[in-house]
Amino acid sequence: MVDELVTEGTEIAEKGPDFERHVGEVVGTRARPVPPEVADDDLVVERKDLGAESGTFIAKGDPIPPELRDLPRRAARGAPSRKR
């Protein structure tokens, strides 16, 4: 039925980077990619798979890789100040 409504020369109703819909065409569900989660502050993601005290540092504003999203996190501590 949708093909019957769309003919050559039909106006485009919507156009996006990964889809195009013509006037009269039924809109289906579009699977949009989920935007990456971004670190609010410097943090360390615990990585038991790499060793007992291992972690991955993620700087503030950097995207958190999807494979690390569900792992425990903690705030990254700054380097200790040098005492003179």
Phi and psi in degrees as a GROMACS rama.xvg file:
@    title "Ramachandran Plot"
@    xaxis  label "Phi"
@    yaxis  label "Psi"
@TYPE xy
-61.6535  -41.8512  VAL-2
-61.6332  -30.2605  ASP-3
-68.3395  -31.1883  GLU-4
-80.549  -24.4987  LEU-5
-101.163  117.171  VAL-6
-120.63  163.734  THR-7
-59.988  134.602  GLU-8
89.6257  -0.25664  GLY-9
-66.3214  142.034  THR-10
-66.4509  146.838  GLU-11
-85.2328  126.443  ILE-12
-87.219  -39.236  ALA-13
-140.115  144.609  GLU-14
-144.623  129.815  LYS-15
-132.643  -179.055  GLY-16
-64.606  -24.877  PRO-17
-130.446  15.4948  ASP-18
-156.664  162.665  PHE-19
-149.297  130.55  GLU-20
-126  133.157  ARG-21
-94.479  159.79  HIS-22
-58.5659  129.841  VAL-23
90.8395  -9.99792  GLY-24
-81.773  138.407  GLU-25
-69.4854  137.859  VAL-26
-87.0097  125.683  VAL-27
-97.6091  -178.851  GLY-28
-78.7884  131.983  THR-29
-107.22  128.642  ARG-30
-89.7127  101.333  ALA-31
-88.0545  141.788  ARG-32
-65.048  141.807  PRO-33
-77.3813  129.68  VAL-34
-64.0015  145.904  PRO-35
-66.0392  145.874  PRO-36
-73.5962  138.318  GLU-37
-113.348  139.97  VAL-38
-69.7836  127.077  ALA-39
-74.423  -34.1043  ASP-40
-138.624  168.616  ASP-41
-60.2282  133.355  ASP-42
-145.408  163.23  LEU-43
-121.551  128.124  VAL-44
-97.2053  123.017  VAL-45
-65.5356  134.229  GLU-46
-128.332  79.7596  ARG-47
-61.6331  -25.2828  LYS-48
-68.0121  -18.5004  ASP-49
-98.9967  -10.0741  LEU-50
147.003  169.254  GLY-51
-58.9458  -47.1921  ALA-52
-111.557  27.8513  GLU-53
-88.3294  153.83  SER-54
-159.691  165.832  GLY-55
-115.299  124.838  THR-56
-82.0457  135.072  PHE-57
-129.216  121.1  ILE-58
-75.6819  153.008  ALA-59
-54.8391  130.472  LYS-60
91.2739  -13.1912  GLY-61
-82.912  148.904  ASP-62
-70.5007  144.422  PRO-63
-91.8923  121.248  ILE-64
-57.0583  141.687  PRO-65
-55.897  -35.0268  PRO-66
-71.7601  -11.7407  GLU-67
-107.019  -2.4481  LEU-68
-60.6799  -36.3698  ARG-69
-92.2078  -1.27651  ASP-70
-82.2843  153.64  LEU-71
-61.6808  147.07  PRO-72
-129.396  159.879  ARG-73
-147.845  157.587  ARG-74
-66.9707  140.265  ALA-75
-78.8778  137.312  ALA-76
-92.5363  140.692  ARG-77
-70.2788  165.91  GLY-78
-65.649  143.423  ALA-79
-63.1917  143.542  PRO-80
-71.9086  148.336  SER-81
-83.2693  127.612  ARG-82
-95.3662  139.529  LYS-83
